[in-house]
Amino acid sequence: MQLIVRYTHQDATAFRTAFDADAEDRGRNGLSLLQLWREDDGHSWALFQVSDAKSAREYLSGAAKVFETQAGVTASAPHFLETV
């Protein structure tokens, strides 16, 4: 299972700094970063491998909100995907 998230943020540099600092917390919650893209100065996309869907969903509804505040994220759109 994978997770792709589109982030809307105020500052690309601040977002990346906070995103990198949050890596350990994401890892503890079943998420491994596969790829990070910058769409433009205000949007980034992240693709994760999900090893524990329950923990990942709990992270998104809890600790990820702290990361988003620190990163200047104004909106995020997570999508869990499975290869068929």
Backbone torsions as a table, in degrees:
resi	resn	phi	psi	omega
1	MET	NA	143.3	176.0
2	GLN	-122.3	162.0	174.9
3	LEU	-129.0	130.0	173.1
4	ILE	-119.7	134.3	-177.0
5	VAL	-128.8	131.5	172.1
6	ARG	-103.7	122.3	179.8
7	TYR	-105.5	136.9	168.8
8	THR	-106.0	125.1	-175.6
9	HIS	-138.2	163.8	-175.9
10	GLN	-85.3	-30.6	-174.5
11	ASP	-145.0	120.0	-175.5
12	ALA	-63.0	-38.3	-179.6
13	THR	-68.6	-44.9	178.3
14	ALA	-63.7	-39.7	177.9
15	PHE	-59.8	-49.2	-176.3
16	ARG	-63.6	-39.4	178.4
17	THR	-61.7	-47.9	179.8
18	ALA	-68.4	-37.5	179.2
19	PHE	-61.1	-46.7	179.5
20	ASP	-64.3	-38.9	180.0
21	ALA	-67.3	-22.8	-177.6
22	ASP	-89.1	-0.7	-173.9
23	ALA	-57.6	-43.2	-178.0
24	GLU	-64.3	-42.4	179.4
25	ASP	-63.8	-43.0	177.3
26	ARG	-60.8	-42.8	-179.7
27	GLY	-61.2	-40.1	177.8
28	ARG	-66.3	-16.8	-177.6
29	ASN	-109.4	24.6	171.3
30	GLY	83.0	16.7	-178.4
31	LEU	-117.4	127.7	175.2
32	SER	-119.9	124.2	-178.9
33	LEU	-68.1	127.9	174.4
34	LEU	-100.2	-39.1	-176.5
35	GLN	-159.5	143.9	173.8
36	LEU	-128.7	128.1	179.5
37	TRP	-121.7	149.1	171.1
38	ARG	-108.3	120.2	179.6
39	GLU	-77.7	-45.3	176.5
40	ASP	-161.8	-170.7	-176.7
41	ASP	-64.6	-18.6	-175.7
42	GLY	-111.0	2.0	-177.4
43	HIS	-143.1	139.9	174.6
44	SER	-135.3	153.8	176.6
45	TRP	-122.3	139.3	176.2
46	ALA	-127.9	135.4	176.2
47	LEU	-113.6	125.5	-178.2
48	PHE	-121.6	147.9	165.0
49	GLN	-86.5	134.7	-178.1
50	VAL	-108.5	118.7	177.6
51	SER	-100.2	-17.9	-179.7
52	ASP	-144.2	94.7	-174.5
53	ALA	-61.6	-39.4	-179.1
54	LYS	-62.3	-48.4	178.9
55	SER	-63.8	-39.5	179.5
56	ALA	-63.2	-42.7	178.5
57	ARG	-65.3	-39.9	177.7
58	GLU	-64.8	-40.5	176.5
59	TYR	-59.2	-46.1	-177.7
60	LEU	-62.9	-31.7	-178.5
61	SER	-91.6	-3.5	-178.3
62	GLY	-129.6	-90.1	-173.4
63	ALA	-60.3	-31.0	179.4
64	ALA	-62.5	-28.4	179.2
65	LYS	-67.0	-34.4	175.7
66	VAL	-65.6	-48.3	176.8
67	PHE	-55.6	-46.9	-176.7
68	GLU	-61.2	-38.6	177.2
69	THR	-64.0	-46.0	-179.8
70	GLN	-65.3	-31.5	-176.3
71	ALA	-89.0	-3.2	-177.8
72	GLY	73.1	26.4	179.2
73	VAL	-76.2	128.4	179.0
74	THR	-101.2	-16.2	176.7
75	ALA	-162.4	149.9	174.4
76	SER	-144.0	148.5	-179.2
77	ALA	-132.6	94.9	179.4
78	PRO	-87.0	142.5	178.1
79	HIS	-137.8	120.0	173.7
80	PHE	-84.9	132.4	-175.8
81	LEU	-130.8	147.6	174.4
82	GLU	-126.2	140.8	175.3
83	THR	-72.0	133.2	179.0
84	VAL	-118.0	NA	NA
